[in-house]
Amino acid sequence: MREAPGAFSPRSARVPARRDDGSATVWVALVATVLCALFGTVLALGQVVIARHRAGAAADLAALAAADHALRGESVACARAAEAARAQGAVLLRCELRGEIADVEAASRLGPFTPTALSRAGPASPAPAPPGPAPPGPASPAPAGPAHPGPEASAPVPPAPVPPGPVPPAPAGPAHPGPESSAPVPSARLPPEAGGR
């Protein structure tokens, strides 16, 4: 059975199929390349962070060493700072001393990265001022109470009257005496009784 030209047949209706053999390989290669680039970027950022921390630690230790030796002079203090930075795998770039305060800059090289860090060290509080007149400033707050105590402020306070009748026994002291138990106990005056003494 021969088909007439131009007649419809299932064989002639087929469109040649597009060949996609090997496209999965291309996609896998593309995804692998992107993942490798991402992994390399993460590793590089990790190196930067490590180098930055190393430089910071070296600068901190160098500043402490310089401040510790500040009284021996800037050359000795900065030499100690350079030794401390070198022990941490860093290089001291700058060392300045102002009194007992040390300012240093250190760099740590790790791969292609060379981050730097600044640090300052010195005494926790400034040195005490030499004795002399007090500097002018705000007046200290006035104590509570009358501004000019008169004779009524210094008069003794009479004890409170005690009601007539038997005197109750004194309470037992606290089990654990504290600061309040060391205060003096005021004596109570008993009123004269009708029988009189």
C-alpha angles and dihedrals in degrees: 000000000000121000121229116245112265093019119130117254132166089239094057091045093066115104113212107262119245110245113231098165108140097021091112089057091054092049093048091050091049094049091046090052092051092047092049091051091049091048091050091051092051091050091050091050089049090054091050092051092048092048091048092051091046091051091047093050091047091049092049094050092044091052091049091049092049093047090048090057097035094113090058093062138272096276093054093042094050091046089055090047091053090051091051092049092048090051088058094051094256138111124237108233101176137010124182129172125201108178105306094338116102123199116191139172122204133183129204120198117211116166112313092340128089110178120181131212134198125214138177128200136174143121117329093236132021118267113272115267117247114262114269141113115333114257115249113263143129115325117252115257115271117247117257117262137057116340093225112024110217130198091280090062093057098044115113116253113239117232118260116263116261118225116243118260138065117335112243116234115265114260117253115261121259118282090237110032112221134181092286091061092060093062115107115261113230114235116241118226114218118219116244113266125229091255088059126202 
